Amino acid sequence: MIEVTKINNEKILINSDLIEIVEETPDTIVTLTTGRKLIIKESRQDIKNLVKSYRKDIFTT
């Protein structure tokens, strides 16, 4: 799970395995495999780094 910030400053955790698409238009929109879309404050690159860090942590423990 990665922690992101919704546009209303609410922190949420999302399952990184469910991320299908991350777009910057200019807001960052995360589309999950369920079809749900989230508008978040983090950039596309931030999301990429969070997922990489999370997966590295999972596979090294």
N, C-alpha and C positions, 0 to 999 in steps of 0.2 A: 504494500500500500504506500502511496505517496501523498504527502500533504500539499494541498494547493489552496489558494485564496480566491473565493468567489468575488464577483464585482462589488458585493455589499460588505466586503471585509470579513465574511464568515469563512473560517478555516474548515476544510473538509478533507477526508481521506478518500482517495479513489484507488481502485484496483488497477494497477498498471497493465495487467494482462487483458483488461477490457478496452484499452485505448485502441481505437481504430484509426482516427485521423486527428491531427492537431493543425489548426489553421490560424493565421494571423491576418485579420481583416478590418481594421487594425487591432480590434480586441482579439484575444486568444480564445478560440472556440475548440473545445475538446469534444469529439464525437466518440461515444462508446459503442461497442458491438451490439448493445441492446437498443441502439437508436437514440438514446438520451444524449442531449447536447448540454455542455456546461460552458459558461463564459467565465473565464478566470483572469486574474491579474498577471500571472507569470507568463513570460514569453515562451515561444515555441522551443527555443534553445534551452531555457530553464527546465521545461518539462522533459526534454531529451536527457539533460544531465541528471535530473531527479530519478528517471527510470534507470539509467545506466548505473547510478550509485546504488539504487535499491537492489538491482539484480546482482551487482558485484557483491554486495553485503550478503545476499541470500546464498550465493554459490560459494562463498568463502567461509561460511560457518558450518 
